Every structure is written in structure tokens, then in C-alpha cells.
Amino acid sequence: MAKLTILPQSCKGVDDCGICKFVCPQQLFQACREMNASGYYPPELTDPDECTGCRTCMLCCPDFAIIVEKGEKRTDYNSEDSHGSEP
């Protein structure tokens, strides 16, 4: 499983950008219900357990707002918590 971190303050949102939603082979991204400080709705995962860690979203994000780390066991929303990161 992969750890996916979204940096909401760096994102232009699913409605104004949406590249992550378009390129995800699992179709896991949707707009978050909370607006960021810039007035955008950043993405969130619909089912974090289904993320394969392919990193396509991270590589395509023009704002570098998505970080994917392979081998982790959690999906966080701008969190530095490392619970569940044991192999």
C-alpha cells in the first residue's frame, strides 16, 4: 500500500485543475468538502486502500501538491503522523 499526502494549500483544486482526478487509473480522487485558503477545493481520495502507489497523480500535478510514498500503510491529508508505517 502507498502513503498519499495532499498539500491542500498548494492545490488549485479539482474543479479548476483536476489533473489528479483525470490521470488516476483507479479514479480515486474527488473534491474535498473544505475550501483551502485560496478558495479552491483540493482533492481527497474516495478509497485510500485502493491506491496502488503508481505516482501518476504526483508526477502530473503542476503544483507539486501530492506526495506518494510507496511501502507505507496510511493515506494522510497533510499529516506528518507515521502510525502504521511498520513493514
The first five atom37 places (N, CA, C, CB, O) and aatype in JSON, in Angstrom:
{
  "aatype": [12, 0, 11, 10, 16, 9, 10, 14, 5, 15, 4, 11, 7, 19, 3, 3, 4, 7, 9, 4, 11, 13, 19, 4, 14, 5, 5, 10, 13, 5, 0, 4, 1, 6, 12, 2, 0, 15, 7, 18, 18, 14, 14, 6, 10, 16, 3, 14, 3, 6, 4, 16, 7, 4, 1, 16, 4, 12, 10, 4, 4, 14, 3, 13, 0, 9, 9, 19, 6, 11, 7, 6, 11, 1, 16, 3, 18, 2, 15, 6, 3, 15, 8, 7, 15, 6, 14],
  "atom_mask": [
    [1, 1, 1, 1, 1],
    [1, 1, 1, 1, 1],
    [1, 1, 1, 1, 1],
    [1, 1, 1, 1, 1],
    [1, 1, 1, 1, 1],
    [1, 1, 1, 1, 1],
    [1, 1, 1, 1, 1],
    [1, 1, 1, 1, 1],
    [1, 1, 1, 1, 1],
    [1, 1, 1, 1, 1],
    [1, 1, 1, 1, 1],
    [1, 1, 1, 1, 1],
    [1, 1, 1, 0, 1],
    [1, 1, 1, 1, 1],
    [1, 1, 1, 1, 1],
    [1, 1, 1, 1, 1],
    [1, 1, 1, 1, 1],
    [1, 1, 1, 0, 1],
    [1, 1, 1, 1, 1],
    [1, 1, 1, 1, 1],
    [1, 1, 1, 1, 1],
    [1, 1, 1, 1, 1],
    [1, 1, 1, 1, 1],
    [1, 1, 1, 1, 1],
    [1, 1, 1, 1, 1],
    [1, 1, 1, 1, 1],
    [1, 1, 1, 1, 1],
    [1, 1, 1, 1, 1],
    [1, 1, 1, 1, 1],
    [1, 1, 1, 1, 1],
    [1, 1, 1, 1, 1],
    [1, 1, 1, 1, 1],
    [1, 1, 1, 1, 1],
    [1, 1, 1, 1, 1],
    [1, 1, 1, 1, 1],
    [1, 1, 1, 1, 1],
    [1, 1, 1, 1, 1],
    [1, 1, 1, 1, 1],
    [1, 1, 1, 0, 1],
    [1, 1, 1, 1, 1],
    [1, 1, 1, 1, 1],
    [1, 1, 1, 1, 1],
    [1, 1, 1, 1, 1],
    [1, 1, 1, 1, 1],
    [1, 1, 1, 1, 1],
    [1, 1, 1, 1, 1],
    [1, 1, 1, 1, 1],
    [1, 1, 1, 1, 1],
    [1, 1, 1, 1, 1],
    [1, 1, 1, 1, 1],
    [1, 1, 1, 1, 1],
    [1, 1, 1, 1, 1],
    [1, 1, 1, 0, 1],
    [1, 1, 1, 1, 1],
    [1, 1, 1, 1, 1],
    [1, 1, 1, 1, 1],
    [1, 1, 1, 1, 1],
    [1, 1, 1, 1, 1],
    [1, 1, 1, 1, 1],
    [1, 1, 1, 1, 1],
    [1, 1, 1, 1, 1],
    [1, 1, 1, 1, 1],
    [1, 1, 1, 1, 1],
    [1, 1, 1, 1, 1],
    [1, 1, 1, 1, 1],
    [1, 1, 1, 1, 1],
    [1, 1, 1, 1, 1],
    [1, 1, 1, 1, 1],
    [1, 1, 1, 1, 1],
    [1, 1, 1, 1, 1],
    [1, 1, 1, 0, 1],
    [1, 1, 1, 1, 1],
    [1, 1, 1, 1, 1],
    [1, 1, 1, 1, 1],
    [1, 1, 1, 1, 1],
    [1, 1, 1, 1, 1],
    [1, 1, 1, 1, 1],
    [1, 1, 1, 1, 1],
    [1, 1, 1, 1, 1],
    [1, 1, 1, 1, 1],
    [1, 1, 1, 1, 1],
    [1, 1, 1, 1, 1],
    [1, 1, 1, 1, 1],
    [1, 1, 1, 0, 1],
    [1, 1, 1, 1, 1],
    [1, 1, 1, 1, 1],
    [1, 1, 1, 1, 1]
  ],
  "atom_positions": [
    [[0.84, -1.17, 0.0], [0.0, 0.0, 0.0], [0.89, 1.24, 0.0], [-0.96, 0.0, 1.21], [2.05, 1.17, 0.39]],
    [[0.35, 2.36, -0.42], [1.11, 3.6, -0.51], [0.57, 4.64, 0.47], [1.06, 4.14, -1.94], [-0.6, 4.6, 0.86]],
    [[1.43, 5.54, 0.84], [1.02, 6.68, 1.67], [0.9, 7.87, 0.73], [2.04, 6.97, 2.85], [1.88, 8.25, 0.08]],
    [[-0.27, 8.45, 0.65], [-0.51, 9.59, -0.21], [-0.82, 10.8, 0.66], [-1.67, 9.32, -1.2], [-1.75, 10.77, 1.47]],
    [[-0.04, 11.86, 0.49], [-0.24, 13.1, 1.24], [-0.63, 14.19, 0.27], [1.03, 13.49, 2.03], [0.04, 14.4, -0.75]],
    [[-1.71, 14.89, 0.57], [-2.16, 16.01, -0.25], [-1.87, 17.3, 0.51], [-3.68, 15.89, -0.61], [-2.23, 17.43, 1.68]],
    [[-1.21, 18.24, -0.15], [-0.9, 19.54, 0.44], [-1.97, 20.52, -0.05], [0.55, 20.02, 0.05], [-1.8, 21.14, -1.1]],
    [[-3.05, 20.67, 0.72], [-4.22, 21.42, 0.23], [-3.94, 22.89, -0.09], [-5.3, 21.35, 1.25], [-4.57, 23.44, -0.98]],
    [[-3.03, 23.52, 0.61], [-2.77, 24.94, 0.37], [-2.0, 25.18, -0.93], [-1.99, 25.52, 1.53], [-1.97, 26.3, -1.43]],
    [[-1.4, 24.14, -1.46], [-0.65, 24.27, -2.72], [-1.51, 23.97, -3.94], [0.55, 23.33, -2.71], [-1.09, 24.21, -5.07]],
    [[-2.7, 23.45, -3.74], [-3.54, 22.92, -4.81], [-4.49, 23.98, -5.38], [-4.34, 21.74, -4.29], [-5.03, 24.81, -4.66]],
    [[-4.68, 23.92, -6.72], [-5.66, 24.78, -7.4], [-7.04, 24.14, -7.46], [-5.18, 25.11, -8.8], [-7.96, 24.71, -8.04]],
    [[-7.18, 22.98, -6.89], [-8.49, 22.35, -6.75], [-8.9, 21.46, -7.89], [0.0, 0.0, 0.0], [-8.41, 21.57, -9.02]],
    [[-9.8, 20.57, -7.57], [-10.31, 19.59, -8.53], [-11.12, 20.28, -9.64], [-11.18, 18.54, -7.82], [-11.03, 19.87, -10.8]],
    [[-11.88, 21.3, -9.3], [-12.72, 21.96, -10.3], [-11.91, 22.84, -11.26], [-13.78, 22.81, -9.62], [-12.23, 22.91, -12.45]],
    [[-10.87, 23.5, -10.76], [-10.08, 24.4, -11.6], [-8.89, 23.72, -12.26], [-9.6, 25.55, -10.78], [-8.35, 24.25, -13.24]],
    [[-8.47, 22.59, -11.76], [-7.35, 21.85, -12.35], [-7.82, 20.43, -12.63], [-6.1, 21.86, -11.39], [-8.14, 20.1, -13.77]],
    [[-7.87, 19.6, -11.61], [-8.42, 18.26, -11.74], [-7.55, 17.26, -12.47], [0.0, 0.0, 0.0], [-8.02, 16.18, -12.82]],
    [[-6.29, 17.59, -12.69], [-5.41, 16.65, -13.39], [-5.31, 15.34, -12.62], [-4.01, 17.26, -13.58], [-5.34, 14.27, -13.22]],
    [[-5.2, 15.41, -11.3], [-5.1, 14.2, -10.48], [-6.31, 13.29, -10.7], [-4.97, 14.56, -8.99], [-6.18, 12.08, -10.82]],
    [[-7.48, 13.89, -10.75], [-8.71, 13.13, -10.95], [-8.72, 12.48, -12.33], [-9.95, 14.05, -10.78], [-9.18, 11.35, -12.49]],
    [[-8.22, 13.19, -13.32], [-8.22, 12.69, -14.69], [-7.21, 11.56, -14.9], [-7.93, 13.81, -15.65], [-7.5, 10.6, -15.62]],
    [[-6.01, 11.67, -14.28], [-4.95, 10.7, -14.56], [-4.95, 9.48, -13.65], [-3.63, 11.37, -14.44], [-4.26, 8.5, -13.95]],
    [[-5.69, 9.5, -12.57], [-5.69, 8.36, -11.64], [-6.31, 7.13, -12.31], [-6.45, 8.73, -10.35], [-7.49, 7.16, -12.66]],
    [[-5.54, 6.05, -12.48], [-6.09, 4.86, -13.13], [-7.19, 4.18, -12.32], [-4.99, 3.87, -13.39], [-8.0, 3.43, -12.87]],
    [[-7.23, 4.45, -11.01], [-8.25, 3.87, -10.15], [-9.46, 4.8, -9.97], [-7.65, 3.53, -8.79], [-10.45, 4.41, -9.36]],
    [[-9.37, 6.03, -10.51], [-10.43, 7.04, -10.37], [-10.78, 7.28, -8.9], [-11.69, 6.59, -11.14], [-11.94, 7.21, -8.51]],
    [[-9.74, 7.57, -8.09], [-9.92, 7.68, -6.64], [-10.09, 9.1, -6.12], [-8.76, 7.06, -5.96], [-10.39, 9.28, -4.94]],
    [[-9.91, 10.12, -6.95], [-9.96, 11.49, -6.46], [-11.33, 12.12, -6.62], [-8.93, 12.34, -7.19], [-12.03, 11.89, -7.61]],
    [[-11.71, 12.92, -5.61], [-12.92, 13.72, -5.66], [-12.6, 15.03, -4.96], [-14.14, 12.99, -5.01], [-11.6, 15.13, -4.25]],
    [[-13.44, 16.03, -5.15], [-13.23, 17.32, -4.49], [-13.51, 17.19, -2.99], [-14.13, 18.4, -5.11], [-14.49, 16.57, -2.58]],
    [[-12.65, 17.79, -2.21], [-12.82, 17.83, -0.75], [-13.98, 18.78, -0.43], [-11.49, 18.29, -0.03], [-14.3, 19.66, -1.23]],
    [[-14.58, 18.62, 0.71], [-15.68, 19.5, 1.11], [-15.19, 20.81, 1.71], [-16.58, 18.79, 2.1], [-15.96, 21.76, 1.83]],
    [[-13.9, 20.87, 2.09], [-13.35, 22.06, 2.7], [-12.5, 22.85, 1.7], [-12.51, 21.7, 3.92], [-11.63, 22.29, 1.04]],
    [[-12.77, 24.12, 1.61], [-12.05, 25.01, 0.72], [-10.7, 25.38, 1.34], [-12.88, 26.28, 0.43], [-10.6, 25.55, 2.56]],
    [[-9.65, 25.5, 0.52], [-8.36, 25.94, 1.05], [-8.34, 27.46, 1.15], [-7.2, 25.43, 0.16], [-9.31, 28.12, 0.79]],
    [[-7.24, 28.04, 1.65], [-7.14, 29.48, 1.87], [-7.24, 30.28, 0.57], [-5.84, 29.8, 2.57], [-7.58, 31.47, 0.6]],
    [[-6.96, 29.65, -0.55], [-7.02, 30.33, -1.85], [-8.4, 30.23, -2.5], [-5.98, 29.75, -2.78], [-8.62, 30.79, -3.57]],
    [[-9.31, 29.53, -1.86], [-10.66, 29.41, -2.37], [-10.9, 28.23, -3.3], [0.0, 0.0, 0.0], [-11.88, 28.2, -4.04]],
    [[-10.0, 27.25, -3.25], [-10.13, 26.05, -4.08], [-10.52, 24.84, -3.23], [-8.81, 25.77, -4.84], [-10.27, 24.81, -2.02]],
    [[-11.12, 23.86, -3.87], [-11.46, 22.6, -3.21], [-10.43, 21.55, -3.64], [-12.92, 22.15, -3.56], [-10.53, 20.99, -4.73]],
    [[-9.44, 21.28, -2.79], [-8.41, 20.3, -3.14], [-9.0, 18.89, -3.19], [-7.26, 20.35, -2.13], [-10.1, 18.65, -2.7]],
    [[-8.26, 17.95, -3.76], [-8.77, 16.59, -3.86], [-8.66, 15.81, -2.56], [-8.04, 15.85, -4.94], [-7.89, 16.17, -1.67]],
    [[-9.43, 14.77, -2.48], [-9.31, 13.76, -1.44], [-9.57, 12.42, -2.09], [-10.3, 14.03, -0.25], [-10.19, 12.34, -3.16]],
    [[-9.11, 11.37, -1.46], [-9.3, 10.03, -2.01], [-10.64, 9.45, -1.57], [-8.16, 9.1, -1.58], [-11.04, 9.58, -0.41]],
    [[-11.33, 8.82, -2.49], [-12.6, 8.18, -2.16], [-12.39, 6.88, -1.4], [-13.41, 7.92, -3.43], [-13.19, 6.53, -0.54]],
    [[-11.29, 6.16, -1.72], [-10.98, 4.9, -1.04], [-9.47, 4.75, -0.95], [-11.63, 3.7, -1.79], [-8.86, 4.15, -1.85]],
    [[-8.86, 5.27, 0.11], [-7.39, 5.23, 0.24], [-6.79, 3.83, 0.12], [-7.0, 5.82, 1.56], [-5.66, 3.7, -0.35]],
    [[-7.51, 2.8, 0.52], [-6.98, 1.44, 0.44], [-6.82, 0.95, -0.99], [-7.89, 0.5, 1.19], [-6.07, 0.0, -1.24]],
    [[-7.49, 1.58, -1.93], [-7.41, 1.18, -3.33], [-6.25, 1.84, -4.07], [-8.7, 1.51, -4.04], [-5.96, 1.48, -5.21]],
    [[-5.58, 2.81, -3.44], [-4.44, 3.48, -4.07], [-3.3, 2.48, -4.28], [-3.96, 4.69, -3.21], [-2.86, 1.83, -3.34]],
    [[-2.84, 2.36, -5.52], [-1.78, 1.41, -5.86], [-0.38, 2.01, -5.7], [-1.96, 0.92, -7.28], [0.61, 1.28, -5.76]],
    [[-0.3, 3.32, -5.5], [1.0, 3.97, -5.36], [1.71, 4.15, -6.69], [0.0, 0.0, 0.0], [2.94, 4.2, -6.72]],
    [[0.97, 4.24, -7.77], [1.58, 4.36, -9.11], [2.3, 5.69, -9.31], [0.52, 4.2, -10.18], [3.15, 5.81, -10.19]],
    [[1.96, 6.69, -8.51], [2.58, 8.02, -8.52], [2.22, 8.87, -9.74], [4.07, 7.88, -8.46], [2.82, 9.93, -9.94]],
    [[1.26, 8.45, -10.53], [0.87, 9.23, -11.69], [0.34, 10.6, -11.27], [-0.19, 8.49, -12.51], [0.68, 11.61, -11.89]],
    [[-0.46, 10.64, -10.23], [-1.01, 11.92, -9.75], [0.11, 12.86, -9.31], [-2.0, 11.68, -8.59], [0.09, 14.05, -9.61]],
    [[1.09, 12.32, -8.59], [2.21, 13.12, -8.09], [3.04, 13.67, -9.25], [3.09, 12.28, -7.16], [3.43, 14.84, -9.23]],
    [[3.3, 12.84, -10.24], [4.12, 13.26, -11.37], [3.42, 14.28, -12.26], [4.51, 12.05, -12.19], [4.08, 15.11, -12.88]],
    [[2.1, 14.22, -12.33], [1.35, 15.11, -13.21], [0.89, 16.4, -12.54], [0.16, 14.4, -13.76], [0.5, 17.34, -13.23]],
    [[0.91, 16.46, -11.22], [0.41, 17.64, -10.5], [1.31, 18.85, -10.77], [0.35, 17.35, -8.98], [2.49, 18.84, -10.42]],
    [[0.77, 19.9, -11.4], [1.57, 21.08, -11.71], [1.95, 21.91, -10.48], [0.83, 21.95, -12.69], [2.84, 22.75, -10.55]],
    [[1.27, 21.68, -9.37], [1.52, 22.45, -8.15], [2.33, 21.68, -7.11], [0.21, 22.86, -7.54], [2.57, 22.19, -6.01]],
    [[2.75, 20.46, -7.44], [3.51, 19.61, -6.52], [2.77, 19.47, -5.18], [4.93, 20.19, -6.28], [3.38, 19.51, -4.11]],
    [[1.45, 19.3, -5.26], [0.6, 19.25, -4.08], [0.3, 17.82, -3.62], [-0.68, 19.96, -4.35], [-0.44, 17.63, -2.66]],
    [[0.87, 16.82, -4.31], [0.62, 15.43, -3.96], [1.95, 14.71, -3.79], [-0.24, 14.73, -5.03], [2.84, 14.8, -4.65]],
    [[2.08, 14.01, -2.67], [3.28, 13.22, -2.4], [2.86, 11.78, -2.19], [4.07, 13.78, -1.14], [1.99, 11.49, -1.37]],
    [[3.47, 10.88, -2.94], [3.17, 9.45, -2.82], [4.44, 8.74, -2.38], [2.63, 8.85, -4.17], [5.49, 8.85, -3.02]],
    [[4.33, 8.01, -1.28], [5.45, 7.23, -0.76], [5.04, 5.77, -0.78], [5.85, 7.69, 0.68], [4.07, 5.38, -0.13]],
    [[5.78, 4.97, -1.51], [5.47, 3.54, -1.58], [5.91, 2.84, -0.3], [6.16, 2.9, -2.8], [6.85, 3.26, 0.38]],
    [[5.22, 1.76, 0.0], [5.58, 0.94, 1.15], [4.96, 1.37, 2.46], [0.0, 0.0, 0.0], [5.08, 0.67, 3.46]],
    [[4.3, 2.51, 2.48], [3.63, 2.98, 3.69], [2.25, 2.35, 3.75], [3.52, 4.53, 3.72], [1.77, 1.78, 2.77]],
    [[1.62, 2.44, 4.91], [0.32, 1.8, 5.1], [-0.81, 2.78, 5.35], [0.4, 0.85, 6.22], [-1.93, 2.35, 5.65]],
    [[-0.56, 4.09, 5.23], [-1.61, 5.06, 5.51], [-1.72, 6.09, 4.4], [-1.35, 5.76, 6.84], [-0.77, 6.3, 3.65]],
    [[-2.87, 6.7, 4.31], [-3.08, 7.84, 3.43], [-3.48, 9.0, 4.33], [-4.18, 7.55, 2.33], [-4.45, 8.92, 5.08]],
    [[-2.71, 10.07, 4.26], [-2.93, 11.21, 5.13], [-3.31, 12.44, 4.34], [-1.69, 11.49, 5.97], [-3.04, 12.55, 3.15]],
    [[-3.95, 13.35, 5.03], [-4.31, 14.64, 4.46], [-3.47, 15.68, 5.17], [-5.84, 14.93, 4.6], [-3.87, 16.22, 6.2]],
    [[-2.28, 15.96, 4.61], [-1.34, 16.93, 5.16], [-0.97, 16.6, 6.6], [-1.93, 18.33, 5.08], [-1.09, 17.45, 7.49]],
    [[-0.53, 15.39, 6.83], [-0.2, 14.93, 8.17], [1.2, 14.36, 8.2], [-1.2, 13.88, 8.66], [1.66, 13.76, 7.23]],
    [[1.89, 14.56, 9.3], [3.22, 14.0, 9.45], [3.21, 12.82, 10.4], [4.18, 15.06, 9.95], [4.26, 12.34, 10.82]],
    [[2.02, 12.34, 10.73], [1.86, 11.19, 11.61], [2.35, 9.93, 10.9], [0.4, 11.04, 12.04], [2.07, 9.75, 9.72]],
    [[3.07, 9.07, 11.6], [3.62, 7.88, 10.94], [3.04, 6.58, 11.49], [5.13, 7.86, 11.09], [3.68, 5.53, 11.37]],
    [[1.86, 6.62, 12.08], [1.25, 5.4, 12.59], [1.05, 4.41, 11.45], [-0.1, 5.7, 13.28], [0.66, 4.78, 10.34]],
    [[1.3, 3.18, 11.72], [1.05, 2.14, 10.73], [2.12, 2.02, 9.67], [0.0, 0.0, 0.0], [1.88, 1.39, 8.64]],
    [[3.3, 2.6, 9.9], [4.33, 2.54, 8.87], [5.28, 1.37, 9.04], [5.11, 3.82, 8.87], [6.31, 1.31, 8.37]],
    [[4.95, 0.46, 9.93], [5.79, -0.73, 10.09], [5.59, -1.65, 8.9], [5.47, -1.46, 11.41], [4.49, -1.72, 8.35]],
    [[6.65, -2.36, 8.5], [6.52, -3.27, 7.35], [5.58, -4.42, 7.6], [7.86, -3.82, 6.98], [5.37, -5.26, 6.72]]
  ]
}
